[in-house]
């Protein structure tokens, strides 16, 4: 009996894409450099070097709904934000980071065969690697 090979099920264009290299986590970088993590400020992962605000930590600590799925439309948050920014909640969208939001925008507006212009350093390499997923050239 031949061994099952999942690669035979994958789209060849996706399988042939360059592998994504994630950022180096604090713990790994700290060990490699021989420095304590608190002495390192990383700018490569679009991370906040100061951590969450004390008010955010307190709100997280008091929350009792972690065992249920959150509202996928972020209804209460969008309602609160709309008053703050003066934009109707129908025009406010949240995502799990800017990469996800940019990915959603690309999927909505780009057509297969379209091309994008890369203007370094503003278009991240990780997004350029997604061009084949969107059916476009970068």
ZATIVEX-944460 format. One record per residue: residue number from 1; x, y, z of N, C-alpha, C in turn; residue in one letter. Coordinates in nm, 4 decimals. Each point is the difference from the previous one (the first is absolute). Example, Ala and Ser with C-alpha at 12.3 -4.5 7.8 and 13.67 -1.06 7.14 Angstrom:
residues 2
ATOM / 1 / 1.3190 / -0.5690 / 0.7800 / -0.0890 / 0.1190 / 0.0000 / 0.0900 / 0.1200 / 0.0000 / a
ATOM / 2 / -0.0350 / 0.1050 / -0.0720 / 0.0820 / 0.1190 / 0.0060 / -0.0770 / 0.1090 / 0.0730 / s
***
This chain:
residues 138
ATOM / 1 / 0.0838 / -0.1177 / 0.0000 / -0.0838 / 0.1177 / 0.0000 / 0.0890 / 0.1250 / 0.0000 / x
ATOM / 2 / -0.0301 / 0.0950 / -0.0882 / 0.0782 / 0.1231 / -0.0090 / -0.0310 / 0.0906 / 0.1184 / x
ATOM / 3 / 0.1020 / 0.0685 / 0.0447 / -0.0181 / 0.0940 / 0.1110 / -0.0818 / 0.1192 / -0.0472 / x
ATOM / 4 / -0.0863 / 0.0474 / 0.0883 / -0.0814 / 0.1178 / -0.0298 / 0.0886 / 0.1237 / -0.0003 / x
ATOM / 5 / -0.0104 / 0.0808 / -0.1023 / 0.0797 / 0.1214 / -0.0109 / -0.0939 / 0.1186 / -0.0156 / x
ATOM / 6 / -0.0138 / 0.0776 / 0.1050 / -0.0918 / 0.1134 / -0.0003 / 0.0402 / 0.1050 / -0.1036 / x
ATOM / 7 / 0.1277 / 0.0058 / -0.0359 / 0.0456 / 0.0983 / -0.0979 / -0.0709 / -0.0178 / -0.1342 / x
ATOM / 8 / -0.0422 / -0.1221 / -0.0307 / -0.0718 / -0.0250 / -0.1246 / -0.1368 / 0.0674 / -0.0022 / x
ATOM / 9 / -0.0523 / 0.0388 / 0.1153 / -0.1306 / 0.0647 / 0.0083 / 0.0092 / 0.1522 / -0.0047 / x
ATOM / 10 / 0.1185 / 0.0534 / 0.0230 / 0.0184 / 0.1442 / 0.0067 / 0.0030 / 0.0631 / -0.1386 / x
ATOM / 11 / -0.0456 / 0.1245 / -0.0072 / 0.0136 / 0.0758 / -0.1239 / 0.1485 / 0.0196 / -0.0279 / x
ATOM / 12 / 0.0461 / -0.0332 / -0.1200 / 0.1438 / 0.0133 / -0.0301 / 0.0514 / 0.1424 / 0.0157 / x
ATOM / 13 / -0.0812 / 0.1007 / -0.0354 / 0.0463 / 0.1378 / 0.0119 / 0.0187 / 0.0402 / 0.1460 / x
ATOM / 14 / -0.0822 / -0.0542 / 0.0874 / 0.0142 / 0.0288 / 0.1432 / 0.1175 / -0.0779 / 0.0577 / x
ATOM / 15 / 0.0113 / -0.1263 / -0.0356 / 0.1087 / -0.0839 / 0.0504 / 0.1364 / 0.0563 / -0.0396 / x
ATOM / 16 / 0.0084 / 0.0637 / -0.1162 / 0.1267 / 0.0527 / -0.0485 / 0.0349 / 0.1381 / 0.0512 / x
ATOM / 17 / -0.0878 / 0.0597 / 0.0811 / 0.0275 / 0.1341 / 0.0516 / 0.1157 / -0.0018 / 0.0994 / x
ATOM / 18 / 0.0698 / 0.1128 / 0.0059 / 0.1086 / 0.0137 / 0.0961 / -0.0567 / -0.0075 / 0.1414 / x
ATOM / 19 / 0.0695 / -0.0715 / 0.0856 / -0.0450 / -0.0169 / 0.1382 / 0.0084 / 0.1318 / 0.0761 / x
ATOM / 20 / -0.1001 / 0.0253 / 0.0830 / -0.0016 / 0.1190 / 0.0843 / 0.0951 / -0.0191 / 0.1167 / x
ATOM / 21 / 0.0831 / 0.1006 / 0.0253 / 0.0918 / -0.0037 / 0.1138 / -0.0535 / 0.0950 / 0.1063 / x
ATOM / 22 / -0.0489 / -0.0522 / 0.1120 / -0.0566 / 0.0872 / 0.1033 / 0.1091 / 0.0755 / 0.0754 / x
ATOM / 23 / -0.0444 / 0.0973 / 0.0796 / 0.0942 / 0.0759 / 0.0815 / 0.0633 / -0.0918 / 0.1047 / x
ATOM / 24 / 0.1105 / 0.0419 / 0.0532 / 0.0671 / -0.0758 / 0.1045 / -0.0587 / 0.0412 / 0.1354 / x
ATOM / 25 / -0.0588 / -0.0938 / 0.0754 / -0.0617 / 0.0339 / 0.1289 / 0.1031 / 0.0542 / 0.1001 / x
ATOM / 26 / -0.0487 / 0.0806 / 0.0942 / 0.0866 / 0.0588 / 0.1025 / 0.0881 / -0.1042 / 0.0685 / x
ATOM / 27 / -0.0589 / -0.1115 / 0.0384 / 0.0749 / -0.1014 / 0.0744 / 0.1153 / -0.0550 / -0.0821 / x
ATOM / 28 / -0.0233 / -0.0247 / -0.1274 / 0.1038 / -0.0543 / -0.0877 / 0.1080 / 0.1051 / -0.0247 / x
ATOM / 29 / -0.0422 / 0.1223 / -0.0307 / 0.0942 / 0.1092 / -0.0242 / 0.0825 / 0.0294 / 0.1250 / x
ATOM / 30 / -0.0636 / -0.0004 / 0.1150 / 0.0679 / 0.0245 / 0.1263 / 0.1114 / -0.1027 / 0.0233 / x
ATOM / 31 / -0.0325 / -0.1253 / -0.0220 / 0.0989 / -0.1071 / 0.0172 / 0.1132 / 0.0144 / -0.1007 / x
ATOM / 32 / -0.0355 / 0.0241 / -0.1248 / 0.1013 / 0.0107 / -0.1050 / 0.0948 / 0.1169 / 0.0238 / x
ATOM / 33 / -0.0525 / 0.1149 / 0.0458 / 0.0833 / 0.1179 / 0.0230 / 0.0649 / 0.0030 / 0.1376 / x
ATOM / 34 / -0.0476 / -0.0849 / 0.0910 / 0.0524 / 0.0014 / 0.1362 / -0.0432 / 0.1227 / 0.0777 / x
ATOM / 35 / -0.1179 / 0.0539 / -0.0341 / -0.0533 / 0.1182 / 0.0679 / -0.1330 / -0.0344 / 0.0654 / x
ATOM / 36 / -0.0311 / 0.0634 / 0.1136 / -0.1326 / -0.0214 / 0.0579 / -0.1074 / 0.0589 / -0.0922 / x
ATOM / 37 / -0.1145 / -0.0658 / -0.0077 / -0.1077 / 0.0417 / -0.0895 / -0.0431 / 0.1447 / 0.0251 / x
ATOM / 38 / 0.0044 / 0.0453 / 0.1253 / -0.0435 / 0.1367 / 0.0307 / 0.0955 / 0.1070 / -0.0546 / x
ATOM / 39 / 0.1188 / -0.0398 / -0.0456 / 0.0940 / 0.0956 / -0.0596 / -0.0127 / 0.0076 / -0.1513 / x
ATOM / 40 / -0.0913 / -0.0790 / -0.0567 / -0.0154 / -0.0059 / -0.1452 / -0.1276 / 0.0724 / -0.0414 / x
ATOM / 41 / 0.0124 / 0.0858 / -0.0970 / -0.1165 / 0.0631 / -0.0618 / 0.0015 / -0.0422 / -0.1462 / x
ATOM / 42 / -0.1019 / -0.0746 / -0.0388 / -0.0081 / -0.0504 / -0.1365 / -0.0931 / 0.0889 / -0.0816 / x
ATOM / 43 / 0.0411 / 0.0304 / -0.1210 / -0.0820 / 0.0801 / -0.0887 / -0.0424 / -0.0788 / -0.1242 / x
ATOM / 44 / 0.0398 / -0.1260 / -0.0081 / -0.0251 / -0.0775 / -0.1211 / -0.1357 / -0.0682 / -0.0045 / x
ATOM / 45 / -0.0734 / -0.0026 / 0.1091 / -0.1254 / -0.0729 / 0.0027 / -0.1223 / 0.0872 / 0.0172 / x
ATOM / 46 / 0.0165 / 0.1322 / -0.0174 / -0.1125 / 0.0912 / 0.0177 / -0.0629 / -0.0190 / 0.1380 / x
ATOM / 47 / 0.0869 / -0.0141 / 0.0998 / -0.0449 / -0.0239 / 0.1368 / 0.0211 / 0.1253 / 0.0845 / x
ATOM / 48 / -0.0788 / 0.0127 / 0.1043 / 0.0113 / 0.1120 / 0.0920 / 0.1080 / -0.0329 / 0.1032 / x
ATOM / 49 / 0.1114 / 0.0731 / 0.0016 / 0.1064 / -0.0326 / 0.0948 / -0.0357 / 0.0307 / 0.1454 / x
ATOM / 50 / -0.1101 / 0.0713 / 0.0228 / -0.0377 / 0.0395 / 0.1358 / -0.1031 / -0.0938 / 0.0623 / x
ATOM / 51 / -0.0556 / -0.0905 / -0.0791 / -0.1009 / -0.0907 / 0.0535 / -0.1350 / 0.0671 / 0.0136 / x
ATOM / 52 / -0.0987 / -0.0745 / 0.0476 / -0.1348 / 0.0564 / 0.0136 / -0.0075 / 0.1010 / 0.1145 / x
ATOM / 53 / -0.0954 / 0.0901 / -0.0108 / -0.0177 / 0.0992 / 0.1062 / -0.0544 / -0.0690 / 0.1255 / x
ATOM / 54 / 0.0254 / 0.0561 / 0.1164 / -0.0547 / -0.0571 / 0.1232 / -0.1531 / -0.0108 / -0.0035 / x
ATOM / 55 / -0.0665 / 0.0967 / -0.0637 / -0.1465 / -0.0042 / -0.0093 / -0.0454 / -0.1184 / -0.0852 / x
ATOM / 56 / 0.0730 / -0.0280 / -0.1081 / -0.0347 / -0.1147 / -0.0842 / 0.0200 / -0.1304 / 0.0778 / x
ATOM / 57 / 0.1083 / -0.0098 / 0.0739 / 0.0249 / -0.1203 / 0.0804 / -0.1091 / -0.0189 / 0.1052 / x
ATOM / 58 / -0.0419 / 0.1087 / 0.0630 / -0.1066 / -0.0097 / 0.1006 / -0.1303 / -0.0463 / -0.0648 / x
ATOM / 59 / -0.0316 / 0.0529 / -0.1165 / -0.1228 / -0.0400 / -0.0693 / 0.0059 / -0.1473 / -0.0383 / x
ATOM / 60 / 0.1157 / -0.0460 / -0.0454 / 0.0147 / -0.1419 / -0.0345 / -0.0152 / -0.0884 / 0.1236 / x
ATOM / 61 / 0.0528 / 0.0466 / 0.1117 / -0.0074 / -0.0779 / 0.1224 / -0.1405 / -0.0127 / 0.0547 / x
ATOM / 62 / -0.0836 / 0.0993 / -0.0257 / -0.1370 / -0.0018 / 0.0499 / -0.0982 / -0.0690 / -0.0938 / x
ATOM / 63 / 0.0424 / -0.0296 / -0.1212 / -0.0908 / -0.0583 / -0.0998 / -0.0328 / -0.1457 / 0.0352 / x
ATOM / 64 / -0.1244 / -0.0379 / -0.0142 / -0.0426 / -0.1361 / 0.0373 / -0.0546 / -0.0811 / -0.1179 / x
ATOM / 65 / 0.0241 / 0.0457 / -0.1234 / -0.0579 / -0.0695 / -0.1140 / 0.0996 / -0.0697 / -0.0905 / x
ATOM / 66 / 0.1165 / -0.0356 / 0.0520 / 0.1018 / -0.0624 / -0.0843 / -0.0395 / -0.1397 / -0.0487 / x
ATOM / 67 / -0.0976 / -0.0602 / 0.0577 / -0.0381 / -0.1368 / -0.0359 / -0.1011 / -0.0051 / -0.1156 / x
ATOM / 68 / -0.0411 / 0.1143 / -0.0524 / -0.0946 / 0.0020 / -0.1122 / 0.0617 / 0.0785 / -0.1161 / x
ATOM / 69 / -0.0441 / -0.0310 / -0.1213 / 0.0501 / 0.0723 / -0.1164 / -0.0382 / 0.1474 / 0.0092 / x
ATOM / 70 / 0.0903 / 0.0871 / -0.0396 / -0.0323 / 0.1431 / 0.0013 / -0.0933 / 0.0351 / -0.1166 / x
ATOM / 71 / -0.0585 / 0.1162 / 0.0069 / -0.0862 / 0.0504 / -0.1059 / 0.0844 / 0.0213 / -0.1259 / x
ATOM / 72 / -0.0242 / -0.0734 / -0.1075 / 0.0829 / 0.0141 / -0.1203 / -0.0150 / 0.1356 / -0.0685 / x
ATOM / 73 / -0.1058 / 0.0719 / 0.0322 / -0.0199 / 0.1320 / -0.0603 / 0.0429 / 0.1133 / 0.0935 / x
ATOM / 74 / 0.0501 / -0.0326 / 0.1169 / 0.0514 / 0.0994 / 0.0953 / -0.1019 / 0.1119 / 0.0240 / x
ATOM / 75 / -0.1252 / -0.0363 / 0.0162 / -0.1094 / 0.0967 / 0.0056 / 0.0201 / 0.1074 / 0.1059 / x
ATOM / 76 / 0.0238 / -0.0398 / 0.1243 / 0.0136 / 0.0992 / 0.1073 / 0.1237 / 0.0880 / -0.0194 / x
ATOM / 77 / 0.1082 / -0.0584 / -0.0444 / 0.1215 / 0.0770 / -0.0233 / -0.0206 / 0.0997 / -0.1141 / x
ATOM / 78 / -0.0619 / -0.0435 / -0.1084 / -0.0260 / 0.0906 / -0.1124 / -0.0934 / 0.1139 / 0.0416 / x
ATOM / 79 / -0.0983 / -0.0307 / 0.0855 / -0.0902 / 0.1060 / 0.0484 / 0.0753 / 0.1015 / 0.0849 / x
ATOM / 80 / 0.0894 / -0.0476 / 0.0850 / 0.0781 / 0.0907 / 0.0843 / 0.0966 / 0.0836 / -0.0839 / x
ATOM / 81 / 0.0624 / -0.0616 / -0.0970 / 0.0979 / 0.0693 / -0.0843 / -0.0676 / 0.1025 / -0.0910 / x
ATOM / 82 / -0.1208 / -0.0313 / -0.0486 / -0.0651 / 0.0922 / -0.0936 / -0.0193 / 0.1385 / 0.0611 / x
ATOM / 83 / -0.0352 / 0.0057 / 0.1265 / -0.0179 / 0.1295 / 0.0652 / 0.1343 / 0.0717 / 0.0165 / x
ATOM / 84 / 0.1022 / -0.0751 / 0.0291 / 0.1331 / 0.0577 / 0.0224 / 0.0577 / 0.0592 / -0.1288 / x
ATOM / 85 / -0.0121 / -0.0733 / -0.1141 / 0.0605 / 0.0458 / -0.1246 / -0.0974 / 0.0745 / -0.0908 / x
ATOM / 86 / -0.1297 / -0.0024 / 0.0341 / -0.0987 / 0.0709 / -0.0800 / -0.0291 / -0.0651 / -0.1334 / x
ATOM / 87 / 0.0124 / -0.1324 / -0.0044 / -0.0272 / -0.0764 / -0.1222 / -0.1013 / -0.1077 / 0.0350 / x
ATOM / 88 / -0.1007 / -0.0178 / -0.0852 / -0.1019 / -0.1009 / 0.0258 / 0.0626 / -0.1387 / 0.0126 / x
ATOM / 89 / -0.0514 / -0.0805 / 0.0916 / 0.0572 / -0.1326 / 0.0264 / -0.0014 / -0.0901 / -0.1224 / x
ATOM / 90 / -0.0857 / 0.0284 / -0.0972 / -0.0038 / -0.0793 / -0.1232 / 0.1301 / 0.0133 / -0.0792 / x
ATOM / 91 / 0.0777 / 0.1040 / 0.0284 / 0.1247 / 0.0252 / -0.0719 / 0.1227 / -0.0310 / 0.0847 / x
ATOM / 92 / -0.0186 / -0.0673 / 0.1121 / 0.1108 / -0.0329 / 0.0898 / 0.0194 / -0.1512 / -0.0014 / x
ATOM / 93 / 0.1243 / -0.0408 / -0.0144 / 0.0313 / -0.1429 / -0.0078 / 0.1222 / -0.0289 / 0.0860 / x
ATOM / 94 / -0.0017 / -0.1126 / 0.0647 / 0.1134 / -0.0437 / 0.0810 / 0.0518 / -0.1321 / -0.0523 / x
ATOM / 95 / 0.1255 / -0.0263 / 0.0257 / 0.0601 / -0.1264 / -0.0398 / 0.1077 / -0.0391 / 0.0976 / x
ATOM / 96 / 0.0576 / -0.1153 / -0.0243 / 0.1089 / -0.0497 / 0.0840 / 0.1324 / 0.0512 / -0.0569 / x
ATOM / 97 / 0.0198 / 0.1299 / 0.0080 / 0.1217 / 0.0617 / -0.0486 / -0.0168 / 0.0577 / -0.1390 / x
ATOM / 98 / 0.0940 / 0.0854 / -0.0369 / -0.0087 / 0.0676 / -0.1296 / 0.0148 / -0.0970 / -0.1160 / x
ATOM / 99 / 0.0781 / -0.1065 / 0.0167 / 0.0136 / -0.0981 / -0.1087 / -0.1355 / -0.0557 / -0.0406 / x
ATOM / 100 / -0.0831 / -0.0349 / 0.0972 / -0.1308 / -0.0568 / -0.0319 / -0.0876 / 0.1019 / -0.0725 / x
ATOM / 101 / 0.0013 / 0.1237 / 0.0450 / -0.0829 / 0.1017 / -0.0634 / 0.0459 / 0.0279 / -0.1430 / x
ATOM / 102 / 0.1304 / 0.0084 / -0.0208 / 0.0508 / 0.0210 / -0.1351 / -0.0349 / -0.1191 / -0.0883 / x
ATOM / 103 / 0.0116 / -0.1209 / 0.0536 / -0.0352 / -0.1204 / -0.0750 / -0.1471 / 0.0044 / -0.0423 / x
ATOM / 104 / -0.0883 / 0.0392 / 0.0902 / -0.1424 / 0.0084 / -0.0332 / -0.0256 / 0.1040 / -0.1086 / x
ATOM / 105 / 0.0670 / 0.1131 / 0.0091 / -0.0159 / 0.1043 / -0.1019 / 0.0455 / -0.0512 / -0.1362 / x
ATOM / 106 / 0.1137 / -0.0671 / -0.0023 / 0.0515 / -0.0539 / -0.1262 / -0.0990 / -0.1004 / -0.0599 / x
ATOM / 107 / -0.0546 / -0.0878 / 0.0833 / -0.0954 / -0.0998 / -0.0505 / -0.1250 / 0.0648 / -0.0561 / x
ATOM / 108 / -0.0426 / 0.1102 / 0.0594 / -0.1215 / 0.0668 / -0.0451 / 0.0172 / 0.0758 / -0.1313 / x
ATOM / 109 / 0.1145 / 0.0639 / -0.0190 / 0.0123 / 0.0936 / -0.1100 / 0.0874 / -0.0444 / -0.1160 / x
ATOM / 110 / 0.0917 / -0.0932 / 0.0219 / 0.0878 / -0.0406 / -0.1091 / -0.0627 / -0.1121 / -0.0823 / x
ATOM / 111 / 0.0194 / 0.0089 / -0.1295 / -0.0482 / -0.1023 / -0.0924 / 0.1179 / -0.0874 / -0.0421 / x
ATOM / 112 / -0.0238 / -0.1287 / -0.0288 / 0.1095 / -0.0822 / -0.0535 / 0.0612 / 0.0671 / -0.1230 / x
ATOM / 113 / 0.1318 / 0.0046 / -0.0015 / 0.0707 / 0.0646 / -0.1096 / 0.0400 / 0.1434 / 0.0302 / x
ATOM / 114 / -0.0579 / 0.0628 / 0.1034 / 0.0404 / 0.1345 / 0.0390 / 0.1445 / -0.0021 / 0.0484 / x
ATOM / 115 / 0.0587 / 0.1150 / 0.0101 / 0.1352 / 0.0130 / 0.0540 / -0.0013 / 0.1083 / 0.1069 / x
ATOM / 116 / 0.0938 / -0.0078 / 0.0907 / 0.0164 / 0.1031 / 0.1015 / 0.1401 / 0.0575 / -0.0138 / x
ATOM / 117 / 0.0155 / 0.1208 / 0.0455 / 0.1303 / 0.0657 / -0.0014 / 0.0554 / -0.0060 / 0.1407 / x
ATOM / 118 / 0.1191 / -0.0515 / 0.0119 / 0.0667 / -0.0080 / 0.1290 / 0.0835 / 0.1257 / 0.0198 / x
ATOM / 119 / -0.0258 / 0.0721 / 0.1067 / 0.0743 / 0.1218 / 0.0320 / 0.0727 / -0.0199 / 0.1332 / x
ATOM / 120 / 0.1139 / -0.0706 / -0.0018 / 0.0713 / -0.0255 / 0.1248 / 0.0282 / 0.1289 / 0.0745 / x
ATOM / 121 / 0.0031 / 0.0016 / 0.1286 / -0.0224 / -0.1146 / 0.0878 / -0.1452 / -0.0155 / 0.0415 / x
ATOM / 122 / -0.0923 / 0.0650 / -0.0665 / -0.1372 / 0.0066 / 0.0490 / -0.0840 / -0.1240 / -0.0248 / x
ATOM / 123 / 0.0299 / -0.0779 / -0.1012 / -0.0766 / -0.1229 / -0.0218 / 0.0830 / -0.1158 / 0.0527 / x
ATOM / 124 / -0.0501 / -0.0645 / 0.1037 / 0.0767 / -0.1046 / 0.0666 / 0.0215 / -0.1188 / -0.0909 / x
ATOM / 125 / 0.1164 / -0.0602 / 0.0152 / 0.0331 / -0.1173 / -0.0814 / -0.1002 / -0.1127 / 0.0202 / x
ATOM / 126 / -0.0569 / -0.0108 / 0.1197 / -0.0963 / -0.1080 / 0.0253 / -0.1240 / 0.0191 / -0.0862 / x
ATOM / 127 / -0.0377 / 0.1236 / -0.0258 / -0.1155 / 0.0245 / -0.0862 / 0.0340 / -0.0291 / -0.1450 / x
ATOM / 128 / 0.1216 / 0.0314 / -0.0424 / 0.0404 / -0.0329 / -0.1364 / -0.0046 / -0.1502 / -0.0239 / x
ATOM / 129 / 0.0333 / -0.0760 / 0.1010 / -0.0044 / -0.1461 / -0.0139 / -0.1421 / -0.0522 / -0.0171 / x
ATOM / 130 / -0.0984 / 0.0804 / 0.0376 / -0.1380 / -0.0429 / -0.0145 / -0.0568 / 0.0291 / -0.1387 / x
ATOM / 131 / 0.0731 / 0.0717 / -0.0824 / -0.0497 / 0.0348 / -0.1341 / -0.0529 / -0.1223 / -0.0751 / x
ATOM / 132 / 0.0698 / -0.1131 / 0.0005 / -0.0549 / -0.1166 / -0.0699 / -0.1345 / -0.0477 / 0.0583 / x
ATOM / 133 / -0.0188 / 0.0179 / 0.1296 / -0.1284 / -0.0382 / 0.0606 / -0.1122 / 0.0892 / -0.0520 / x
ATOM / 134 / 0.0315 / 0.1246 / -0.0292 / -0.1002 / 0.0945 / -0.0484 / -0.0136 / -0.0061 / -0.1514 / x
ATOM / 135 / 0.0874 / -0.0783 / -0.0663 / -0.0057 / -0.0128 / -0.1454 / 0.0559 / 0.1192 / -0.0729 / x
ATOM / 136 / 0.0969 / 0.0693 / 0.0629 / 0.0561 / 0.1213 / -0.0609 / 0.1516 / -0.0075 / -0.0040 / x
ATOM / 137 / 0.0600 / 0.0902 / -0.0737 / 0.1443 / 0.0137 / -0.0046 / 0.0448 / 0.1147 / 0.0879 / x
ATOM / 138 / 0.1134 / -0.0138 / 0.0604 / 0.0496 / 0.1061 / 0.0881 / 0.1298 / 0.0571 / -0.0475 / x
***
